[in-house]
Amino acid sequence: MTMIGENTGVLGRATAAAGRAADLAGVRIATLSTIEEIAEVCRLCAQMWQSAPQDRPVTPNLLRALAKSGGYIAGAYDGDEMVGVGVGFHAAPADLLLHSHIAGVVDGLRGRNVGFALKTHQRAWALSYGIATIGWTFDPLVRRNAYFNIAKLGALPVEYLPDFYGPMDDVINAGDATDRLLIRWDLRAPSVAAICEGKPDIADIGTDAVVAVGISPDGAPVPGSLDGARSLVGVPADITALRASDPAMAARWRAAVREALTGLFAAGSRVTGFDRTGGYLLTKEMK
């Protein structure tokens, strides 16, 4: 892929921010292309997702082709050990958007901000090719991912995708519909630059939001009103544990959050923040 000119100030700051994030996380992040590196990415993904053979997140032949065609494949290393991966491919409109298909870090390193370092590396890489936006999907019920994507990265959901992947047999998704939120990360936004440089502008969630989905004392979803100018859609504390301990309750949460978010999106509301202890904050767009 031919390198495209980019504002040197934005790119320079992004590259420096990525370096600082990696240093703070205590990892080295590198783009990967050899068959040996790619095989290790596939092994680590299978380990992290605990996938059935037919549902492996990626395969060596796919990643080999992706690397050759200019896609993004990166690994985070703690010493000589690969502990995190990122995989992305170009999406329409051509060369202006990178779709981040996979990003993951091994359980033992969570809390060291390795995921944040991987995303800042991905941002700098994308900017070096003139790419303005990175998109990806995530399960709207996974609270820690929603907080990371929205509050820590400054990316915002733009579309709700019911049962996007169909049935999956891995440990994380088995037994539940694979609903996803499609997210967009504006790489040149001043707020995103500040976040990546360690200077986030913490949003005020406020107290005037109408509860669209609340949480009962026993952890069940409580449907509320979808009529607020600002709405709050709660999510369970740990949907992965809930799927294992109470699949029926997990299914109730899936239905409640799907109904609320699709209804609010259809009425013109958009996600503008996430509160770790509450849920999604949505604001109705003024016409």
ROROLO-832805 format. One line per 8 residues: their letters; for each residue z, y, x of N, C-alpha, C. Coordinates in steps of 0.02 Angstrom, whole numbers. Each point is the difference from the previous one (the first is absolute). Layout:
! ROROLO-832805
A) Z:Y:X:Z:Y:X:Z:Y:X; ...;
END
This chain:
! ROROLO-832805
MTMIGENT) 0:-60:43:0:60:-43:0:62:44; -41:48:-17:-5:61:40:58:46:-14; 31:25:52:56:46:-8:-24:65:-31; 38:24:-48:-19:62:-36:47:55:24; -27:60:7:41:56:21:56:14:-48; 56:19:25:59:14:-42:36:60:29; 30:38:-44:39:57:22:51:-23:53; -7:26:60:41:-25:56:74:14:-11;
GVLGRATA) 16:54:-36:70:14:-13:32:-53:-44; -34:-17:-55:27:-50:-47:4:-68:35; -54:-19:33:-2:-65:33:51:-4:57; 5:53:40:48:0:54:72:-7:-24; 16:36:-54:67:-5:-28:13:-70:-29; -51:-29:-32:7:-66:-29:10:-53:54; -37:6:54:7:-48:56:69:6:32; 23:61:10:66:10:28:55:-26:-46;
AAGRAADL) -9:11:-65:49:-24:-49:3:-76:0; -58:-32:5:-2:-73:2:35:-27:62; -10:33:57:34:-20:61:75:6:-5; 23:56:-29:72:10:-8:31:-53:-47; -36:-14:-54:26:-49:-49:6:-69:32; -49:-19:41:3:-65:34:57:-1:50; 10:54:37:55:4:48:67:-7:-35; 8:36:-56:64:-3:-36:13:-69:-28;
AGVRIATL) -54:-35:-20:7:-68:-27:8:-52:55; -14:20:62:6:-46:56:-55:-52:2; -61:19:-22:-56:-47:0:-61:32:33; -46:-42:17:-66:21:24:-50:-21:-53; -44:47:-20:-49:-15:-52:-70:5:31; -41:-51:-12:-67:-2:30:-49:-26:-51; -62:25:3:-54:-29:-39:-21:-66:32; -23:-47:-41:-12:-68:22:-72:-21:-15;
STIEEIAE) -28:-43:43:-69:-23:-12:-14:-70:26; 39:-25:48:-16:-66:28:19:-55:-49; -32:-58:8:13:-55:-46:73:-24:5; 29:5:60:70:-19:10:47:47:-38; -14:65:5:40:49:-36:-7:-9:-76; -60:-12:-22:-13:-9:-72:35:-62:-26; -1:-54:38:34:-61:-21:75:13:-8; 28:40:44:72:16:-5:14:43:-62;
VCRLCAQM) -45:47:-16:7:39:-62:2:-46:-60; -46:-48:-4:-3:-46:-56:63:-43:-5; 24:-24:58:61:-40:0:60:40:-25; 5:63:22:56:41:-20:-3:17:-74; -60:14:-26:-7:14:-71:20:-60:-42; -22:-60:20:19:-60:-37:75:-10:0; 32:16:56:72:-6:6:35:51:-46; -22:62:0:33:52:-38:-9:-10:-75;
WQSAPQDR) -59:-20:-22:-14:-9:-71:17:-70:-25; 12:-47:46:15:-69:-18:-50:-26:-51; -64:6:18:-54:-13:-46:-20:-74:-2; -25:-21:-57:-34:-64:-4:-66:5:36; -27:-56:26:-63:3:39:-56:36:-36; -6:-9:-66:-55:31:-37:11:74:-12; 60:24:14:16:70:-12:20:37:64; -24:-23:57:16:35:63:-26:72:-5;
PVTPNLLR) 41:49:21:-21:70:-6:-65:15:38; -7:-30:60:-60:11:41:-15:-63:39; -63:-6:23:-21:-56:40:-32:25:64; 0:-40:54:-28:24:63:-73:21:-4; -41:-39:-37:-71:19:-3:-11:66:-37; 41:12:-52:-5:63:-36:19:59:45; 56:-7:35:23:55:42:-46:11:60; -30:-54:25:-47:7:55:-59:43:-22;
ALAKSGGY) -26:-13:-60:-55:40:-27:22:71:-13; 60:8:-25:26:67:-15:6:41:64; 25:-30:53:6:36:64:-68:20:26; -48:-45:-5:-67:15:26:-34:55:-40; 16:6:-64:-32:50:-43:37:66:-2; 50:9:44:34:64:5:61:8:-43; 27:-56:-26:60:4:-40:62:12:43; 56:10:-33:63:14:34:43:-63:2;
IAGAYDGD) 16:-22:60:47:-56:10:47:21:55; 64:1:-15:50:22:49:60:-46:-2; 33:-4:58:62:-38:5:54:42:30; 62:-11:-24:59:32:30:35:-53:42; 16:17:62:30:-47:46:70:23:21; 48:-46:-4:66:9:27:1:-40:65; -11:34:56:-12:-37:62:-68:-33:-4; -2:-65:9:-63:-37:-5:-10:-33:-67;
EMVGVGVG) 48:9:-45:-2:-34:-65:-30:45:-53; -51:-25:-36:-27:37:-57:49:-4:-58; 20:59:-25:51:1:-53:-24:37:-63; -60:28:2:-27:35:-57:-75:4:5; -34:6:-57:-73:3:-1:-24:50:-52; -60:27:12:-34:42:-48:-74:-17:0; -28:-8:-59:-71:-17:-7:-31:45:-53; -57:32:16:-33:43:-48:-75:-3:7;
FHAAPADL) -35:15:-55:-73:1:2:-25:63:-36; -61:19:17:-28:61:-29:-19:-10:-73; 9:53:-39:-13:-4:-72:-40:61:-21; -30:-5:-59:-40:55:-26:45:60:-16; -24:63:9:-66:16:29:-3:-15:74; -57:-20:23:-9:-28:67:33:42:53; 41:-33:41:31:29:60:52:54:-14; 13:15:-63:49:53:-15:67:-28:-22;
LLHSHIAG) 3:-65:-15:62:-30:-23:9:-68:34; 60:-12:24:19:-65:28:46:-34:-50; -16:-62:-18:45:-38:-44:44:-44:44; 65:12:-3:48:-37:39:19:-63:-39; -28:-56:20:8:-62:-38:66:-33:13; 23:2:63:62:-34:19:39:45:47; 65:4:-11:47:31:47:66:-36:-8; 24:-28:54:62:-38:-6:38:-2:66;
VVDGLRGR) 66:-9:-5:44:-4:57:47:-59:-11; 15:-38:52:44:-58:-7:70:23:-23; 34:-43:-36:64:18:-31:51:25:51; 2:-31:58:52:17:48:-4:71:27; -57:34:-8:-7:67:27:1:54:-54; 10:-19:-62:6:51:-52:61:44:14; -9:64:-11:53:47:15:-11:37:65; -50:-22:39:-15:35:63:-60:47:-7;
NVGFALKT) -26:7:-61:-57:45:-14:-64:-22:35; -8:-66:8:-62:-26:29:-58:11:-49; 13:-9:-65:-52:12:-50:-24:72:1; 46:47:7:-18:70:5:-43:13:62; 18:-31:56:-40:7:61:-70:-28:-9; -6:-56:-35:-66:-29:-13:-43:47:-42; 30:29:-52:-39:45:-43:-20:64:35; 43:27:43:-20:60:36:-55:-15:50;
HQRAWALS) 1:-61:29:-54:-21:44:-65:-6:-39; 4:-29:-59:-59:-8:-43:-28:69:-19; 44:47:-15:-22:68:-17:-38:32:58; 28:-5:60:-34:31:58:-67:-34:13; -2:-66:-6:-63:-36:9:-52:24:-50; 20:4:-63:-47:21:-53:-25:71:13; 44:46:17:-20:68:13:-49:4:59; 7:-44:48:-45:1:58:-72:-18:-20;
YGIATIGW) -7:-32:-58:-67:-17:-25:-21:45:-59; 36:54:-11:-18:46:-53:19:-23:-69; 42:-51:-5:21:-26:-65:57:43:-27; -8:23:-62:48:48:-28:55:-33:-41; -11:-61:-24:47:-31:-47:7:-74:15; 61:-25:-5:13:-71:2:27:-21:-68; -26:-55:-27:24:-26:-63:26:-71:8; 47:-20:-43:23:-69:-1:34:-14:-66;
TFDPLVRR) 14:-63:-12:35:-19:-62:68:-29:17; 46:6:-47:65:-32:8:29:-16:-68; 46:-47:-1:33:-21:-62:47:55:-24; -12:28:-59:42:56:-23:73:-19:-11; 16:-65:-4:69:-20:-10:41:-6:64; -33:4:58:36:-8:63:26:69:21; 64:12:-11:29:66:8:-6:26:72; 14:-43:49:-1:23:69:-71:21:21;
NAYFNIAK) -51:-34:-25:-69:19:17:-20:65:-35; 21:8:-62:-15:62:-35:33:59:35; 62:-7:20:35:54:35:-34:15:67; -18:-52:37:-33:9:64:-67:37:-9; -41:-24:-46:-66:28:-9:1:73:-24; 43:13:-48:0:66:-33:46:49:35; 62:-20:12:49:47:29:-6:6:76; -12:-55:34:-1:2:74:-68:15:29;
LGALPVEY) -54:-16:-36:-68:14:25:-33:59:-34; 21:15:-61:-33:55:-37:-65:-21:-32; -10:-66:-11:-59:-24:-36:16:-3:-75; -51:4:-42:12:4:-72:-43:-50:-38; 29:-36:-49:-39:-45:-41:-49:38:-45; -59:-30:-9:-51:32:-41:-25:-44:-57; 16:-66:1:-26:-45:-51:44:-62:-6; 10:-22:-62:37:-62:-12:-50:-56:-11;
LPDFYGPM) 9:-57:36:-48:-55:-2:36:-64:-24; -5:-16:-65:35:-60:-25:-29:-65:29; 45:-44:22:-18:-67:25:-61:3:47; 3:44:49:-57:18:41:-28:-59:39; 43:-42:29:-23:-56:41:-3:-66:-38; 23:-1:-63:5:-63:-35:59:-41:26; 6:-63:-21:57:-41:22:0:-11:75; 59:5:31:9:-13:71:59:-48:9;
DDVINAGD) -5:-43:51:50:-53:9:47:12:58; -3:60:32:46:12:55:70:12:-26; 48:-2:45:71:6:-20:14:67:-32; -33:53:21:14:67:-24:-25:10:-71; -61:-26:-16:-32:16:-63:0:-56:-52; 16:-61:20:-6:-57:-45:39:10:-64; -32:-19:-56:33:2:-65:-1:67:-35; -33:50:29:-1:66:-31:-72:27:1;
ATDRLLIR) -15:44:-46:-65:33:0:-4:46:61; -60:6:29:-7:39:61:-23:71:-15; 39:35:-42:-13:71:-13:7:39:66; -42:51:8:3:42:59:-10:73:-19; 29:44:41:-16:71:-2:-47:14:57; -54:35:-14:-46:23:52:24:68:24; 8:5:66:29:61:29:-51:34:45; 6:65:6:-44:39:45:44:42:46;
WDLRAPSV) -18:0:64:37:37:52:-46:52:29; 14:63:-15:-42:55:23:20:16:72; -40:-22:47:20:1:71:5:70:28; -35:49:-29:1:68:26:48:46:-36; 33:-25:-51:46:42:-38:57:24:45; 18:65:-3:55:25:41:65:-39:-11; 13:-21:-62:62:-37:-13:-1:-68:35; -58:-32:2:-6:-65:34:8:9:76;
AAICEGKP) -31:53:27:8:14:72:73:11:17; 36:37:-42:71:13:13:41:-65:-2; -15:-43:-48:35:-64:-6:-11:-42:63; -64:-4:22:-16:-41:58:31:28:64; 13:64:1:30:32:58:77:1:-5; 26:-34:-50:73:-5:-7:32:60:-33; -39:38:-39:27:60:-32:-17:-1:-75; 24:-50:-36:-18:-5:-71:30:55:-41;
DIADIGTD) -37:20:-51:24:48:-50:26:-41:-59; 65:-10:-3:29:-44:-50:-9:31:-70; -34:-37:-43:-13:24:-67:64:-2:-42; 6:49:-44:56:2:-47:-19:-40:-62; 31:-58:-9:-16:-41:-58:20:36:-64; 55:36:2:21:39:-57:36:-41:-53; 28:34:-48:39:-34:-53:-31:9:-68; -60:31:-3:-29:14:-65:-51:-52:-22;
AVVAVGIS) -6:-55:37:-50:-51:-17:25:-41:-59; -45:-15:-46:14:-43:-57:-7:-73:23; 48:-41:-16:-1:-70:22:-50:-40:-41; -52:-24:32:-50:-42:-33:19:-73:4; 29:-19:56:29:-68:7:66:8:37; 54:-18:-32:66:2:32:23:-69:21; 60:-3:27:29:-63:24:68:-9:-33; 8:-56:-36:64:-13:-34:52:-23:51;
PDGAPVPG) 65:-1:-21:52:-23:47:-11:-71:26; -35:-42:-39:-12:-69:23:-67:-7:36; -32:58:15:-62:-2:39:-64:-10:-39; 3:5:-65:-60:-9:-42:-37:67:-9; -66:-3:-12:-36:62:-14:17:27:-70; 6:65:-5:14:32:-65:-56:49:-15; -46:-17:-47:-54:46:-17:27:65:-28; -31:56:22:20:65:-23:-58:37:-32;
SLDGARSL) -8:64:16:-52:41:-29:-54:15:51; -62:3:-24:-57:18:43:-24:71:-13; 41:40:-33:-21:66:-22:22:57:45; 32:-14:56:26:54:41:-54:33:43; 11:65:16:-43:33:48:11:-30:69; 62:-22:12:17:-38:61:34:-64:-23; -21:-55:28:25:-66:-22:25:-39:59; 49:-44:-13:28:-43:52:-9:-72:-23;
VGVPADIT) -33:-40:42:-11:-71:-14:40:-40:51; 54:-31:-23:42:-39:45:-31:-67:18; 23:-28:56:-22:-66:22:61:-38:24; -2:-67:-1:59:-39:21:14:7:74; 62:-13:19:21:9:70:-36:-49:46; -10:-62:-22:-31:-51:42:-39:-49:-44; -63:15:-12:-40:-41:-44:-13:-69:30; -3:-6:66:-12:-65:31:57:-48:-15;
ALRASDPA) 62:24:8:58:-41:-16:3:-15:-74; -19:49:-41:3:-9:-73:-50:-53:-23; -60:-1:31:-49:-52:-18:28:-70:12; 40:-7:54:28:-65:16:59:-18:-45; 42:49:-17:61:-14:-37:-9:3:-76; -45:43:-24:-9:10:-72:-72:20:-14; -46:-49:1:-71:16:-11:-13:36:-67; 38:-16:-52:-11:32:-64:17:75:4;
MAARWRAA) 53:17:35:17:71:8:-52:35:43; -25:-33:51:-53:29:42:-61:15:-42; -17:-46:-45:-58:11:-44:12:58:-48; 61:9:-23:16:58:-42:-11:65:38; 20:1:64:-10:59:41:-74:14:10; -38:-52:12:-73:9:9:-30:33:-62; 17:-26:-58:-28:26:-62:22:72:-13; 64:15:12:26:66:-14:-30:53:45;
VREALTGL) -5:-14:65:-28:48:47:-75:8:-10; -34:-55:-14:-72:4:-14:-13:44:-61; 37:-11:-54:-11:39:-61:14:74:13; 54:14:35:19:70:12:-51:35:45; -17:-30:57:-44:34:47:-71:7:-28; -26:-52:-31:-68:6:-29:-1:51:-56; 54:2:-40:3:49:-54:5:71:26; 41:10:50:8:67:28:-63:23:36;
FAAGSRVT) -32:-45:37:-63:17:33:-52:20:-51; -5:-38:-55:-50:14:-52:13:68:-33; 64:20:-2:18:64:-31:-5:59:48; -22:-13:62:-10:55:46:55:12:50; 49:-45:3:54:6:50:-22:-33:66; 27:27:55:-15:-28:66:65:-7:39; 3:-51:43:59:-10:41:5:56:51; 58:32:3:10:55:48:60:-13:46;
GFDRTGGY) 35:-55:-9:56:-15:44:31:-67:-16; 47:-20:42:37:-62:-12:71:9:25; 48:-18:-43:70:3:17:25:-71:12; 26:-13:59:21:-69:17:48:-29:-51; 43:42:-29:50:-25:-46:-24:3:-73; -58:29:-11:-23:7:-69:-66:-33:-13; -53:26:28:-66:-27:-13:-53:53:10; -55:-10:-35:-58:45:6:11:64:-40;
LLTKEMK) -13:56:31:-1:64:-35:-73:17:-15; -14:12:-64:-67:19:-20:1:69:-32; -51:40:12:-6:67:-27:-65:5:-39; 4:25:-60:-61:6:-41:-42:58:24; -65:-12:12:-45:51:23:-12:51:-54; 2:64:19:-13:53:-49:-75:10:-8; -22:5:-62:-72:11:-13:-15:74:-7;
END
